[in-house]
Amino acid sequence: MAEKIREKGQLAVSSVFESILVSADFSASEGMEREAHLLGKLFETEDAREGIAAFLRKRKTIFNDK
């Protein structure tokens, strides 16, 4: 499982871990709002554009973590 996680974009992985770590500090609605904010920030990254392009071209992703 760790190997599969390692292959993913590290910006996305770190955002997931951040969401998990702070989830105890928020209500469910606050947690969902925080998650939506993080997701929005991720979609502004080069990695998001790379992930979408790789998916559409059916090729392996090459993440830059930027």
C-alpha positions as CSV (number, residue, x, y, z in Angstrom):
1,M,0.0,0.0,0.0
2,A,2.8,2.4,0.8
3,E,4.3,1.9,-2.7
4,K,1.0,2.8,-4.3
5,I,0.8,6.0,-2.1
6,R,4.4,6.8,-3.0
7,E,3.5,6.8,-6.7
8,K,0.8,9.5,-6.2
9,G,1.4,13.2,-6.3
10,Q,3.0,14.2,-3.1
11,L,1.0,17.5,-2.9
12,A,-2.2,15.5,-2.9
13,V,-0.9,12.9,-0.5
14,S,0.2,15.6,2.0
15,S,-3.2,17.3,1.7
16,V,-4.9,14.1,2.6
17,F,-2.7,13.6,5.6
18,E,-3.3,17.2,6.7
19,S,-7.1,16.7,6.4
20,I,-6.9,13.6,8.5
21,L,-4.6,15.1,11.2
22,V,-6.8,18.2,11.7
23,S,-10.2,16.5,11.3
24,A,-10.5,16.0,15.1
25,D,-10.4,19.7,15.5
26,F,-13.4,20.5,13.3
27,S,-17.1,19.6,13.1
28,A,-18.2,17.6,10.1
29,S,-19.3,20.6,8.1
30,E,-16.1,22.5,9.0
31,G,-14.1,19.5,8.0
32,M,-15.9,19.3,4.6
33,E,-15.3,23.0,4.1
34,R,-11.6,22.6,4.8
35,E,-11.4,19.6,2.5
36,A,-13.1,21.6,-0.3
37,H,-10.6,24.4,0.2
38,L,-7.6,22.0,0.0
39,L,-9.1,20.4,-3.1
40,G,-9.5,23.8,-4.7
41,K,-5.9,24.7,-4.0
42,L,-4.7,21.3,-5.4
43,F,-6.5,22.0,-8.7
44,E,-4.4,25.2,-9.1
45,T,-1.2,23.2,-9.3
46,E,1.0,21.9,-12.1
47,D,0.5,18.4,-10.7
48,A,-3.3,18.6,-11.2
49,R,-2.8,19.7,-14.8
50,E,-0.3,16.8,-15.3
51,G,-2.7,14.3,-13.7
52,I,-5.6,15.3,-16.0
53,A,-3.4,15.3,-19.1
54,A,-1.9,11.9,-18.3
55,F,-5.4,10.5,-17.6
56,L,-6.8,11.8,-20.9
57,R,-3.7,10.5,-22.9
58,K,-3.8,7.2,-21.0
59,R,-0.2,7.5,-19.9
60,K,1.7,7.4,-16.6
61,T,1.8,10.6,-14.6
62,I,5.0,12.5,-14.0
63,F,4.4,14.6,-10.9
64,N,6.6,17.7,-10.2
65,D,5.1,18.4,-6.7
66,K,4.5,22.0,-7.6
